[in-house]
Amino acid sequence: MTDDVLIVHGGTPIEGEIRVRGAKNLVPKAMVAALLGSAPSRLRNVPDIRDVRVVRGLLQLHGVTVRSGEEPGELVLDPSHVESANVADIDAHAGSSRIPILFCGPLLHRLGHAFIPGLGGCDIGGRPVDFHFDVLRSFGATIEKRADGQYLEAPKGLRGCKIRLPYPSVGSTEQVLLTAVLAEGDTELSNAAVEPEIEDLICVLQKMGAIISLDTDRTIRITGVDQLGGYTHRALPDRLEAASWASAALATKGSVYVHGASQREMLTFLNVYRKVGGAFEVDEVGIRFWHPGGALNAIALETDVHPGFQTDWQQPLVVALTQASGLSIVHETVYESRLGFTSALNQMGAHIQLYRECLGGTPCRFGQRNFLHSAVVSGPTTLQGADLVIPDLRGGFSYLIAALAAQGTSRVHGIDLINRGYENFENKLEALGAKVERA
Ligand code: EPU
């Protein structure tokens, strides 16, 4: 498919200003939350990305009207006439995203049943949904797996419960929140994920009338209420997209002002950026990231759940680490297969060796299990343009960064995948002076 190829002429630092809007990992979930209300909700700072379009389509299939609000990037979601959707229509969204699984609790509350098609999302590990279904069964749901998807019912309604997650999974924590707020009685969730996007979802639900507390020990307590209203909310900015542009500035020896980036949600990233040798300056409306000249430093990096170093920051930063002097060690502890993208970087001239062992300070779930989840990056290396096929969202953006930093021309195939999570990225690249063109 030639129309899905971006030609990148590398070797020029990217310089200028771009804007990030609401977080991809919050906005679609806040849209699902609107389904729980008895009144319309207004969500602001909504980016035009594919995950938003998928959820919009699924909501509309279930009778929620979704229209643009007064300000750009505002959605008004009206759940007054929620209705059952045709299974074949829902199934048309199979494989498009991971968000459909979060419809379970809200649909069980509103309709008493739900159908969830096969899920999509990035191929960065097995990505099972066992925690989600265990959680839903704890609330009293029954789940029947058929060839086309999962059929759920709640014959006796949903009741609050005590749950401990085996791992602080983001999606499973959201599943509990979206189900517990209207369940009968109290729910206690321990070992919960506490990512900033989850806190923002809690803010959304609290605005709707929910009662939710978040303790410092990863325990979330929810007291179910009979009814929720609508909300008006401005989505928190996308800290993952902001970090991607920051890494692009570093790898290309450039300078990017990311309008909308927020320091509070990026503390851990900013510390690592500074250790590598990147420079940044925070002001009231954004952060400027740049390469200050001189050599970059090799570092030891371990991904983790929040407040650790976010796994989605890892792939773009690894490209910058190919330009650092010495041996960097990267231990990926959230997804077992999130380092596969490095083989293409090696074809471009990088020296990255993968290991099955846990090379970080802390042994993780993937040690001794045959997963190549640690890397040693030896640098600096000069990258050369190449033919690249995008493997997943963040890996894909990382290939763009590598192509921009490389000498010569690259052809990046499967470029549309990046639209899943990066709004208008081609316009942004052009605004930063990148030499890119569609094949
Ligand atoms: N896990 C299970 N069973 C489950 C659920 C999760 O074993 O039922 C495991 C996963 O396989 C993984 C770990 O738990 O090893 C963490 O998964 P989590 O549930 O936290 O991830 P997610 O909710 O599916 C979201 C983001 C990801 C981000 C992770 C971690 C969305 C739509 N996706 O995924 O974002 O990496 O949390 O913060 O919110 C991305 O933006 O590129 C991306 C992949």
Residues whose N, C-alpha, C, O or C-beta is under 5 A from the ligand:
A	BS01	EPU	N25 R127 P128 V129 D130 F131 H132 Y167 P168 S169 V170 G171 S172 T311 D312 V334 Y335 L393 R394
